């Protein structure tokens, strides 16, 4: 170990100049101590790095297997329908691309390894080495994010497979919700039926945006629940007529359910946000806009969606506005 | 009942003047740094040094709200904080309920619940300390401070029943239990008639109440406390009836009303005859906003109203003439308004403002013949030279008199050197601009722009006919009025450059700006909209409008009925006229706007982007229909000033590429997530 030899040199100098040498000795002893800590840090971070590499690789392999399984099974169902097969392949490619996995990998895998390597330099003590436990938790959190990103892509692909299963009497339904604050579960009931409802959540200052497959009929945003220190809170909105309709065989726009909680008080509205929903559909579900007629299940008499799509088509075919 | 009902109006005008003002404007609490070396946009939007100044009935102590605290004192001894900082509540109002007791009205920031806190003060050296305090969790308002009865007040508690709002009256010991004192058996009224306002006799008896039915005032009376209420008078049309006080013999109720006049007037309601027996004072142009009563509260001695953007006082008696004489004499050339008085009216709190002064509060003692400084409202703006706001009036072709306000920057290079921003106010019905300090106007002027504000048809304060004339005139008569004023100032003010005009407004003002560049592209270089309406039909679509018949009816009255007027609503919606937007457009919208949903700006942006129009959209996270923090104001104004610079200062005034901040998200300007 090189710091032993350093110490011997220092002892030699002490004999020649006692005062100066005493000071140098103090510094050198401290350096020696730092060097020892750099070694310890290096060892600890190497372990964390190896674990991060192993578990991240496992996550990636698991994701690739799951995606391959999903794709293979669905393509078997579509066998013989070349157009549908091509469409699904293209959709999966786009979903994976929009999942931004390269960026997620860079931030949560490569960046983490690079940082661990830099901080864990065995020859130089890095101040961050004083926080090994925090670093370990941070790496663990990065893997959670990595896993969440994979999960998001898988969920998107599963959603597309569900969409392809649209049956008679069913419509595709854009379910969009936003929670200001925390909503653990948001319950939507099918009016006049004990069955056919669904639940989304949890949301915390975040949105849910999914295309669901639902039986034609009318639905109501009925209830939000959330956990609080003393138990669970239920906000019942069933009297507020937060309803929308679903037409079979169409892509149904249903507005955006907005939940806002402040302390013990909470409110909910359905906002008509057709332009925002159309923008997201164009980015994430262009094939649905191409293949399905849109029904306005929130305000059927509102002309905006038709107006926009008409104007857009008119401009796309080279003419002026419609 | 308040002796001076002008106070609120004036303080709103003086201390919270700002275009995108939200109801939580008092939340603008950032305070000036100790050592400020340069002026920025936040300085124009900080809360004033104080708000709600009130003087004790004996004229000895002044109290006010500042930096989330109550301050008390007087100009001689100075003012010191009485309480700690009360950040968990929005402090709404402050009243003296005796010579040494204050009642604070507040609203919880998390739940919105209203409550009161009573403070008894005791001398502590030169200052004051709290002898005792008590919280009263009552969702209501102070009906009568009853300064002659220390520790006792009348509080009206709001009641929501059958879709109507009414008020229950309670005689409250402010140091007692609110729960015990607001039980139904302690109620002074009965609840059968949905009464909202009351007039009390000297003995606390309640024999006179006012309610509204389909927006028409109804007066209910009873002969004794145990007798049934009877409907004795109903207003002939939707109108206001606000009782102010009652004559000494109880035979006449003095009120502000426009039930029988075009303008809100001071009227005498004969209790025995159950009729408006006399119109005491009706201004020829302006609605009254206050009646000043004699010290004993039994005789009206003056009225107040807004005249060409400033609060004016008109004396009804010779003694009342003298009320203002002293303060006006002390501050010649300035606008002087009395905002509170001692019970004998000898000591006054006076707000003084002028072109160089955004507002200063003084305590004037008429008997001693002196006025002493309480505090400037915006000391950090005192020496920068605010731009004077000039008022003018003109008559439209169809006979309406329009007030408009022109603000020119202090530094003018010469003829044709000043670019102009036309700034229509929001509303549009019942709202108006005035000449008091406005952060928006002064910030724009500070940056070298002229600002034109027009009290177009539909604006408030000019009577029923003028207000009604704005109904269903969205994109039509209202914008014609703005054009009339604009043409006038461009023809008559040679420092303005008619070739460099943009229009910018919030809420309805944003809509108006957009419609103006659609209808008059030759007039404007650009338009900017904050929280602006872009699609009239969309206003009806949110669940809170679809399921609230009253809101929906009010909207139909203002803009038309989508069931029958859909083509017209679309014709006057910028979204559906997007192909006529040929000028660059700046859109900004709060993600939590519950009045005009953020979807409005998204719709227009979507259409303009489709046509490769020059549009930029800025979605402001956690912003509502106005700004609560000066940091939000800065986030809004910084890119807006760049936009104006590009289009009005001749710096690269080119067609912008579509730009935006904030991506499409259903609830806020954040990236989509699952």
Interface residues (C-beta under 8 A of the other chain):
Chain A: X152 X155 X156 X176 X177 X178 X179 X180 X205 X206 X207 X208 X209 X210 X240 X241 X242 X256 X258 X260 X262 X263 X264 X265 X269 X270 X271 X272 X273 X274 X275 X276 X277 X278 X279 X280 X283 X284 X298 X299 X301 X302 X303 X304 X307 X308 X311 X312 X315 X320 X321
Chain B: X108 X110 X111 X112 X535 X537 X538 X540 X541 X542 X543 X544 X546 X547 X562 X566 X570 X575 X576 X578 X579 X592 X594 X597 X598 X599 X602 X603 X605 X606 X607 X610 X611 X664 X665 X666 X667 X668 X672 X673 X674
